[in-house]
Amino acid sequence: MAIGQFTLALPHSMVDPHAVTFFYIGLGFLVVGNGLFKPNISTMVGDLYKEGDHRRDGAFTIFYMGINIGSLLAGVIAGTASTVYGWKAGFLCAGIGMTMSLIIQLLFAERLLGNIGKVPAAHRAAAMNKSGKQEPLTKVERDRLKVILVMCTFVIVFWAGFEQAGGLMNIYSQEYTNRMIGSFEVPAAWFQSLNPFFIIICAPILASIWVKMGKNEPASPVKFALAMFSLALGFACMIGAALEQGGDLTVKTSMMWLVGAYFFHTIGELCLSPIGLSLVTKLAPLRLASLMMGAWFGANAIANYVAGIIGSRLGETGPLAIFSGIAITAIVAGVLLLLLSNKLIDWMHGAEGHKKEEEVEVKTANA
């Protein structure tokens, strides 16, 4: 990814008349690097904990907070550099940041991570397979994969609503929100910083709650349901903004509606995104861990596409109809998750420490 950023940062004098070619080369490096980075680092975080360890969700929440600290710093550093010195300077800053991260990894990974991430998952799975043959998936593995696929469906629903932040809600902040504080007008772009800000504030709190709850911690499907309800609360705020307009798009609404929406959406994100990453590392068979993590991010990509379709309907249906539709869909998805939660927990076969009742009874009888 650093190579991609540095390629994009090359001065025009070095790339003309092939500027477009170098642009796509830089993007290509970024895409490949991101594909190698995201699934594997998430899998490595999961490898820090044994199956059933209740600290895993808290760890992924802290990991997610770190990602968003980087997001917040990127907006400040690269954004400022781009504004003052041009886009090339922004890409240069990003490349320097990635190079620094690589140096930190090379210096401290051995001491802090040990052997985690050194041996590919496929090799570890082969070492555990005494027969040396490609064994078919067991019933437990198939059931756990079913849970991942079901949860991917709900992930698409959540992110399709959440990602309105970069489209529909961004337009709303620019066009339909009163951003004046006295004589100062709050830049619309500042609202995009609310999400990482709330994540940095709320992530440690939620992580500590999950850890302190221990065995009483809600199962992942229940947390996903909470995420859906929180998303609905966020869009309830946007419904309030649309009602304040009363159908008159010339009316500017209070910016507190947007602040409330971003807050509830962030709480929902923290109940779903890091928990989902943790869930995949708990459920995916060792030899398929990185592949399933990639599939998880693929569901996010589908959701972004759906989000674009939803946002494009603003001119046809109006904001109230869209906000109401997303809120209702989120509530229905949350209720459906609660109804399915027991079955999904059964299919996990104790991966989160929630054992099926019949399994507990059998073990008790055998004891």
C-alpha positions as CSV (number, residue, x, y, z in Angstrom):
1,M,0.0,0.0,0.0
2,A,2.9,2.3,0.7
3,I,4.2,1.8,-2.8
4,G,0.8,2.7,-4.1
5,Q,0.6,5.9,-2.1
6,F,4.1,6.9,-3.3
7,T,3.2,6.1,-6.9
8,L,0.2,8.4,-6.6
9,A,2.4,11.1,-5.0
10,L,4.9,11.2,-8.0
11,P,5.1,14.7,-9.3
12,H,3.6,15.5,-12.7
13,S,7.0,16.1,-14.2
14,M,7.9,12.4,-13.6
15,V,4.8,10.8,-14.9
16,D,3.6,13.0,-17.8
17,P,2.4,12.0,-20.4
18,H,1.5,8.7,-18.6
19,A,-0.2,10.2,-15.6
20,V,-3.4,8.2,-16.0
21,T,-1.4,4.9,-16.3
22,F,0.6,5.7,-13.1
23,F,-2.7,6.6,-11.4
24,Y,-4.1,3.1,-12.1
25,I,-0.8,1.5,-11.1
26,G,-1.0,3.2,-7.8
27,L,-4.6,2.2,-7.2
28,G,-3.7,-1.3,-8.1
29,F,-1.0,-1.5,-5.4
30,L,-3.5,-0.1,-2.9
31,V,-6.1,-2.6,-3.8
32,V,-3.7,-5.6,-3.7
33,G,-2.2,-4.3,-0.4
34,N,-5.5,-3.8,1.2
35,G,-6.6,-7.3,0.2
36,L,-3.5,-8.8,1.8
37,F,-3.7,-6.6,4.9
38,K,-7.3,-6.5,6.1
39,P,-8.2,-10.2,6.2
40,N,-4.9,-11.3,7.6
41,I,-4.4,-8.7,10.4
42,S,-8.0,-9.4,11.6
43,T,-7.2,-13.2,11.6
44,M,-4.0,-12.5,13.6
45,V,-6.0,-10.6,16.3
46,G,-8.3,-13.6,16.6
47,D,-5.3,-15.9,16.9
48,L,-4.3,-14.1,20.1
49,Y,-7.1,-15.9,22.0
50,K,-8.2,-19.5,22.4
51,E,-11.7,-20.8,21.5
52,G,-14.3,-19.6,24.0
53,D,-12.1,-16.8,25.4
54,H,-14.6,-14.0,26.3
55,R,-11.9,-11.4,25.9
56,R,-11.8,-11.7,22.2
57,D,-14.7,-9.4,21.4
58,G,-13.2,-6.7,23.7
59,A,-9.9,-7.1,21.9
60,F,-11.4,-6.6,18.5
61,T,-13.2,-3.5,19.8
62,I,-9.9,-2.1,20.9
63,F,-8.4,-3.1,17.6
64,Y,-11.3,-1.3,15.8
65,M,-10.6,1.8,17.9
66,G,-7.0,1.8,16.7
67,I,-8.2,1.7,13.1
68,N,-10.4,4.8,13.7
69,I,-7.6,6.7,15.5
70,G,-5.7,6.3,12.2
71,S,-8.8,7.4,10.3
72,L,-9.1,10.5,12.4
73,L,-5.4,11.3,12.1
74,A,-5.5,10.7,8.3
75,G,-8.3,13.3,7.9
76,V,-6.3,15.8,9.8
77,I,-2.8,15.2,8.4
78,A,-3.4,14.1,4.8
79,G,-6.4,16.4,4.5
80,T,-4.5,19.5,5.7
81,A,-1.5,18.6,3.5
82,S,-3.8,18.2,0.5
83,T,-5.5,21.5,1.1
84,V,-2.2,23.5,1.6
85,Y,0.1,21.7,-0.8
86,G,-2.1,19.7,-3.2
87,W,-3.3,16.1,-3.5
88,K,0.2,14.8,-4.2
89,A,1.3,15.9,-0.7
90,G,-1.7,14.0,0.9
91,F,-0.7,10.8,-0.8
92,L,2.9,11.4,0.3
93,C,1.9,11.7,3.9
94,A,-0.2,8.5,3.6
95,G,2.8,6.7,2.2
96,I,5.1,7.9,5.0
97,G,2.5,6.8,7.6
98,M,2.3,3.3,6.1
99,T,6.1,3.0,5.9
100,M,6.3,4.0,9.6
101,S,3.8,1.3,10.4
102,L,5.9,-1.3,8.5
103,I,9.0,-0.3,10.5
104,I,7.1,-0.6,13.8
105,Q,5.9,-4.1,12.8
106,L,9.4,-5.2,11.8
107,L,10.8,-3.9,15.1
108,F,8.2,-5.2,17.6
109,A,6.2,-8.0,16.0
110,E,8.7,-10.7,17.1
111,R,8.6,-9.6,20.7
112,L,4.9,-8.9,21.0
113,L,3.3,-11.5,18.7
114,G,5.8,-14.4,18.8
115,N,4.8,-16.9,16.1
116,I,1.4,-15.5,15.5
117,G,0.9,-14.8,11.8
118,K,4.2,-16.5,10.7
119,V,2.8,-19.8,9.6
120,P,0.0,-19.7,7.0
121,A,-3.3,-21.1,8.3
122,A,-3.4,-23.7,5.6
123,H,0.0,-25.0,6.7
124,R,-1.2,-25.1,10.3
125,A,-4.3,-27.0,9.3
126,A,-2.2,-29.5,7.3
127,A,0.1,-30.0,10.3
128,M,-3.0,-30.9,12.5
129,N,-4.3,-33.3,9.8
130,K,-2.4,-36.5,10.6
131,S,-3.7,-38.4,7.6
132,G,-2.2,-35.8,5.2
133,K,-5.3,-35.9,3.0
134,Q,-7.7,-33.1,2.3
135,E,-10.4,-33.9,4.8
136,P,-14.0,-32.8,4.2
137,L,-15.6,-30.3,6.5
138,T,-17.1,-31.7,9.6
139,K,-20.7,-31.1,10.7
140,V,-19.5,-28.6,13.3
141,E,-17.5,-26.7,10.7
142,R,-20.4,-26.7,8.2
143,D,-22.8,-25.4,10.9
144,R,-20.3,-22.6,11.8
145,L,-19.9,-21.6,8.2
146,K,-23.7,-21.4,8.0
147,V,-23.7,-18.9,10.8
148,I,-21.1,-16.8,9.0
149,L,-23.2,-16.8,5.8
150,V,-26.4,-15.9,7.7
151,M,-24.7,-13.1,9.6
152,C,-23.2,-11.8,6.3
153,T,-26.8,-11.2,5.1
154,F,-27.5,-9.0,8.1
155,V,-24.2,-7.2,7.7
156,I,-25.3,-6.1,4.2
157,V,-28.5,-4.7,5.7
158,F,-26.6,-2.8,8.4
159,W,-23.9,-1.3,6.2
160,A,-26.4,-0.4,3.5
161,G,-28.0,1.9,6.0
162,F,-24.8,3.0,7.9
163,E,-22.9,4.0,4.7
164,Q,-25.5,6.7,4.0
165,A,-23.1,8.7,6.2
166,G,-20.8,9.2,3.2
167,G,-23.7,9.9,0.7
168,L,-27.2,10.8,1.7
169,M,-26.4,12.1,5.2
170,N,-23.4,14.0,3.8
171,I,-25.7,15.8,1.3
172,Y,-28.2,16.4,4.1
173,S,-25.5,18.1,6.2
174,Q,-24.5,20.3,3.2
175,E,-27.9,21.3,1.9
176,Y,-30.5,20.9,4.6
177,T,-28.8,21.5,7.9
178,N,-28.3,24.8,9.8
179,R,-24.6,24.7,10.5
180,M,-24.3,28.2,12.0
181,I,-23.0,28.6,15.6
182,G,-23.2,32.4,16.0
183,S,-21.4,33.9,13.1
184,F,-19.3,30.7,12.4
185,E,-20.5,28.1,9.9
186,V,-19.5,24.5,10.8
187,P,-17.9,22.9,7.7
188,A,-20.0,20.0,6.4
189,A,-16.9,17.8,6.2
190,W,-16.5,18.1,10.0
191,F,-19.6,15.8,10.5
192,Q,-17.6,13.0,8.9
193,S,-15.2,13.2,11.8
194,L,-18.0,12.5,14.3
195,N,-17.9,8.7,13.6
196,P,-14.2,8.1,14.4
197,F,-14.5,10.6,17.3
198,F,-17.4,8.6,18.9
199,I,-15.6,5.3,18.2
200,I,-12.5,6.5,20.1
201,I,-14.6,7.6,23.0
202,C,-17.0,4.7,23.1
203,A,-14.9,1.7,22.1
204,P,-12.9,1.4,25.4
205,I,-16.2,1.6,27.3
206,L,-17.9,-1.1,25.3
207,A,-14.8,-3.3,25.4
208,S,-14.6,-3.1,29.2
209,I,-18.3,-3.9,29.4
210,W,-17.9,-7.1,27.2
211,V,-14.9,-8.2,29.3
212,K,-16.5,-7.5,32.7
213,M,-19.7,-9.4,31.7
214,G,-17.6,-12.5,31.2
215,K,-19.8,-15.6,30.7
216,N,-22.9,-13.3,30.9
217,E,-21.8,-11.5,27.7
218,P,-24.5,-11.5,25.0
219,A,-23.9,-13.8,22.1
220,S,-22.9,-12.3,18.8
221,P,-26.4,-12.6,17.2
222,V,-27.8,-10.6,20.1
223,K,-25.1,-7.9,19.7
224,F,-25.9,-7.7,16.0
225,A,-29.6,-7.2,16.9
226,L,-28.5,-4.4,19.2
227,A,-26.6,-2.9,16.3
228,M,-29.7,-3.0,14.1
229,F,-31.8,-1.3,16.8
230,S,-29.1,1.4,17.3
231,L,-29.0,2.0,13.6
232,A,-32.8,2.4,13.7
233,L,-32.4,5.0,16.5
234,G,-30.0,6.9,14.4
235,F,-32.4,7.1,11.5
236,A,-35.1,8.0,14.0
237,C,-33.1,11.2,14.6
238,M,-33.0,11.8,10.8
239,I,-36.7,11.2,10.7
240,G,-37.0,14.0,13.3
241,A,-34.9,16.2,11.1
242,A,-37.1,15.5,8.1
243,L,-40.3,16.2,10.1
244,E,-38.8,19.5,11.3
245,Q,-38.5,20.4,7.6
246,G,-42.2,19.6,7.1
247,G,-41.6,18.7,3.5
248,D,-40.1,22.1,2.7
249,L,-36.6,21.4,1.5
250,T,-35.7,25.1,1.9
251,V,-36.0,24.8,5.7
252,K,-32.6,24.2,7.5
253,T,-32.8,21.7,10.4
254,S,-30.8,21.6,13.6
255,M,-27.4,20.0,13.4
256,M,-28.1,18.1,16.6
257,W,-30.2,15.6,14.6
258,L,-27.1,14.7,12.7
259,V,-25.0,14.5,15.8
260,G,-27.5,12.2,17.4
261,A,-27.7,10.0,14.3
262,Y,-23.9,9.6,14.1
263,F,-23.8,8.7,17.8
264,F,-26.3,5.9,17.6
265,H,-24.9,4.7,14.3
266,T,-21.5,4.5,15.9
267,I,-22.8,2.5,18.9
268,G,-24.4,0.2,16.3
269,E,-21.1,-0.1,14.4
270,L,-19.3,-1.0,17.6
271,C,-21.8,-3.8,18.3
272,L,-21.4,-5.2,14.8
273,S,-18.2,-4.5,13.0
274,P,-15.5,-5.6,15.6
275,I,-17.9,-8.3,16.9
276,G,-18.3,-9.6,13.3
277,L,-14.5,-9.8,12.8
278,S,-14.2,-11.6,16.1
279,L,-17.0,-14.0,15.1
280,V,-15.4,-15.0,11.8
281,T,-12.1,-15.9,13.6
282,K,-14.2,-18.0,16.1
283,L,-16.2,-19.9,13.6
284,A,-14.1,-20.2,10.4
285,P,-12.2,-23.5,10.0
286,L,-8.5,-22.9,10.3
287,R,-7.7,-23.6,6.7
288,L,-10.4,-21.2,5.6
289,A,-9.9,-18.4,8.1
290,S,-8.5,-15.7,5.8
291,L,-10.8,-16.7,3.0
292,M,-13.9,-16.3,5.2
293,M,-12.6,-13.0,6.4
294,G,-12.3,-11.9,2.8
295,A,-15.9,-13.1,2.3
296,W,-16.9,-11.0,5.3
297,F,-15.4,-7.9,3.7
298,G,-17.0,-8.9,0.4
299,A,-20.4,-8.5,2.2
300,N,-19.4,-5.0,3.2
301,A,-18.6,-4.2,-0.5
302,I,-22.1,-5.4,-1.5
303,A,-23.6,-3.3,1.2
304,N,-21.8,-0.2,-0.1
305,Y,-23.2,-0.8,-3.6
306,V,-26.7,-1.2,-2.1
307,A,-26.1,2.0,-0.1
308,G,-25.4,3.9,-3.3
309,I,-28.6,2.7,-4.9
310,I,-30.6,3.8,-1.8
311,G,-29.0,7.2,-1.6
312,S,-29.7,7.8,-5.3
313,R,-33.4,7.7,-4.7
314,L,-33.4,10.9,-2.6
315,G,-34.7,13.1,-5.5
316,E,-37.5,10.7,-6.2
317,T,-38.9,9.8,-2.7
318,G,-37.6,12.6,-0.4
319,P,-35.5,12.2,2.8
320,L,-38.4,11.2,5.1
321,A,-39.4,8.1,3.1
322,I,-35.8,7.0,2.8
323,F,-35.0,7.5,6.5
324,S,-38.2,5.8,7.5
325,G,-37.6,2.9,5.2
326,I,-34.1,2.3,6.5
327,A,-35.3,2.5,10.2
328,I,-38.1,0.1,9.7
329,T,-35.8,-2.4,7.8
330,A,-33.3,-2.2,10.6
331,I,-35.9,-2.9,13.3
332,V,-37.3,-5.9,11.3
333,A,-33.7,-7.2,10.9
334,G,-33.0,-6.8,14.6
335,V,-36.2,-8.7,15.6
336,L,-35.4,-11.4,13.1
337,L,-32.0,-11.8,14.6
338,L,-33.4,-12.2,18.1
339,L,-35.8,-14.9,16.8
340,L,-32.9,-16.7,15.1
341,S,-30.4,-16.2,17.9
342,N,-30.9,-19.6,19.7
343,K,-30.6,-21.5,16.4
344,L,-27.5,-19.6,15.4
345,I,-26.0,-20.2,18.9
346,D,-26.7,-23.9,18.5
347,W,-24.8,-23.9,15.1
348,M,-21.8,-22.3,16.8
349,H,-21.3,-25.4,18.9
350,G,-19.9,-23.6,21.9
351,A,-17.4,-21.3,19.9
352,E,-18.5,-18.4,22.1
353,G,-18.9,-20.4,25.3
354,H,-22.6,-20.7,24.9
355,K,-23.2,-24.5,24.9
356,K,-26.3,-26.2,23.5
357,E,-28.5,-27.5,26.3
358,E,-28.5,-31.0,25.1
359,E,-24.6,-31.0,24.9
360,V,-24.4,-29.8,28.5
361,E,-26.9,-32.5,29.6
362,V,-24.9,-35.3,27.9
363,K,-21.6,-34.1,29.4
364,T,-23.2,-33.9,32.8
365,A,-24.6,-37.4,32.5
366,N,-21.3,-38.8,31.4
367,A,-19.5,-37.1,34.3
